[in-house]
Amino acid sequence: MKPILFQSATVITKLIRDKKISCEAVAIEFLNHIKIHNPTINAISDIRDYDDIISEARAKDLLLQDGIVLGPLHGLPITVKDSFNVEGLISSNGNPKLKSNIVLTDAELVKRFKKAGAIIIGKTNLALYALDWQTTNPWFGQTNNPYNLNHVVGGSSGGSAAALASGFTALELGTDAGGSIRVPAHFCGVCGIRTTESALPNRGNMVTPGLPRLGRYLVSNGPMARNVDDLILAMEVLWNNEQQFSENPPVALKQFQYKGEKLKVAYSETLDGLYLDEDYTEVYQKFLTKIHQSNHELVQSKPSYSSSTLINLWGKIAGYDFGAALKKMPFKGLISYVFIKSKYKDRQWAKGMSQGAKSSKNQYAQALQLKEDVSDTFTEFFKKHDVWITPVSIAPAFQHQKTGASFEVNRRKVPYTKAFIPFNFPSTIPGHPIVVIPIGMTKKGLPVGIQIHGQKWHDYKVLQIAKELEQFADGFQIPNMFNQEL
């Protein structure tokens, strides 16, 4: 039997409810493991007082003795990304001005986790300004990949993925605007879901004092875990069928379901004509072959869209928010262009951000109208295909390097953002749910995953299909650095 640290959230919570292990014992296991290994991994950015956590765990044990179960996560210690407000902990959002920003209230999704009985033990590291595909910042430092400490964990929810892979938590809460859940899950061999846009409330996430809530049209929240069953468990907690907030439609989580019928699975071997890393390609092709040999239909197809148009559109929408954050500062377009171009070495992205930052209300409305048109195109595609499978990035986790520096993939030089943007920005625009699952390990011992795209509001069905497709994948593998001591 696996140690409790690497058991699924589903198993741990059942053991607690069945009184085969106490909440206190589970909390102690996780906290001791974090104390020993977080200095090496650096996934946990802030953590609650040890005695407070243990006191909460004991209180939950007493409730169990009285036959009271708070919810499906009763007594489960978990962490959340450092963009979500957690009472009494730092919420930096990747912003250096907020590196000591201790908040007094919980984000809405954190409240839902707590109401379900979870014990929030700490926050996990994220990228500077939550805007990179590696996780490092000047105050919390660099997060390292447990499969190879010389490699990155992805970003911006990199601390979340690393914490899961390292056995620091069994559930996580991430955000995704351009691959921030998807790339870390891929790099760290775990699962994650970018939920349908506006399905889960964004209140209490990425809060900057003095600014209105931004990111309404690109940011989607979602749980991260080590298997799909745990994603489903978390979604049943986080999803609310009632229209609690006006921006979240009252759609039932289980309104659409997969009932075991033959699937029509569309796939793309790559996107934008990019050559995938050879080791990643080998694992990916083996996965596709297994689907082909199954009862399911596998067809090479993709939605009709212009990648360059959608990347530019992503920049315009994000740039408008960036301009709002700069308030009345002059030359917003120039500032946004210089920031993106100098840091990420990407002229196309920088141009879109600049156009967005200085756009008029009419131009912004046109951008949102184009976004709706794109969403309609994807909706039509998913009427003909149950899911669409794609790679998550051009390669497995890369070695720590300066943001913006190019990569060498298959002896070819690849610009920094080309490794990620074509696989993530265009598919952000339609707002559909996307699940990432790990499919295997490369010859160099690094995990890789795939994206499973599905129809808007079919989040539960896409998760069920992801569970069906898990049988063709190797699933989560405990990193060797922990296997040796276990």
Secondary structure, DSSP 8 states (H G I E B T S, - for coil): ---GGGS-HHHHHHHHHTTSS-HHHHHHHHHHHHHHHHHHH--EEEE--HHHHHHHHHHHHHHHHTT---STTTT-EEEEETTB--TTSB--TT-GGGTT-B-SS--HHHHHHHHTT-EEEEEE---GGG-SSS-EETTTEE--BTTBTTB---SSTHHHHHHHHTTS-S-EEEEESSSTTHHHHHHHT-EEEE--TTSS--TTBS--TTS----TTT-EEEEEESSHHHHHHHHHHH--SS--STTS----TTSS---S---EEEE-S-STT----HHHHHHHHHHHHHHHTSSSEEEE------HHHHHHHHHHHHHHHHHHHTTT-S-HHHHHHHHHHHHH--HHHHHHHHHHHT--HHHHHHHHHHHHHHHHHHHHHHTT-SEEEEESSSSS--B---TT--EEETTEEE-TGGGTHHHHHHHHTT---EEEEEEEE-TTS-EEEEEEE--TT-HHHHHHHHHHHHTTS------HHHHTT-
